[in-house]
Amino acid sequence: SQTIHQWPATLVQPVGSPLSLECTVEGTSNPNLYWYRQAAGRGLQLLFYSVGIGQISSEVPQNLSASRPQDRQFILSSKKLLLSDSGFYLCAWSGQPRDEQFFGPGTRLTVL
Amino acid sequence: AQSVTQLDSHVSVSEGTPVLLRCNYSSSYSPSLFWYVQHPNKGLQLLLKYTSAATLVKGINGFEAEFKKSETSFHLTKPSAHMSDAAEYFCVVSQSGGGADGLTFGKGTHLIIQP
């Protein structure tokens, strides 16, 4: 069966510090991968998606970036965090772009 | 273009009573529709999905939803609420060409269960 992992589970970072969140998927090959952000009391905002290694599409301009160095690994990064980057970050995968997505447990990021 | 509207931001029911979470969608083509549940500080879990087979879809934890094309609705129901059902629920529509990833999420409905 497929599983999706995210780490860390929680993170507290000062403004201006770098960020690296990691997501890995097991039990499937060539998944479509997604990064979402969920601000407090709000819905999901798609940040990035990837259909293959090295292929990243950005949905929202921001100071975040994403990379996919391996087939089942998706990384969300920032060089300098802003207060507005606080939120709950979710990674997801799907078999095809139109299919249902399966979500990881999330990372709670607090920027102080 | 596609869109999804969850008609209630909050729904409160008593334990043991029926649950109704309303969702309307707009889609140019035959859509796929999903309901997800999110418990506090957790990821989203797929409850059920409609993909043009039976219009009444049964999901996990006793939930079901009915696809009504004439009403462009996909309401989520459960006959008897349990305390563990307290969570955020998202209605999602998918269609080819509907966006970068093909999925559009509703803003969510917060379900409160009164003891």
Interface residues (C-beta under 8 A of the other chain):
Chain A: N32 Y34 R42 G43 L44 L46 Y49 S57 E59 F88 L90 A92 S94 P97 R98 D99 E100 Q101 F102 F103 G104 P105 G106 R108
Chain B: S32 F34 Y36 N41 K42 G43 L44 Q45 L46 K49 F90 S94 Q95 S96 G98 A100 D101 G102 L103 F105 G106 K107 G108
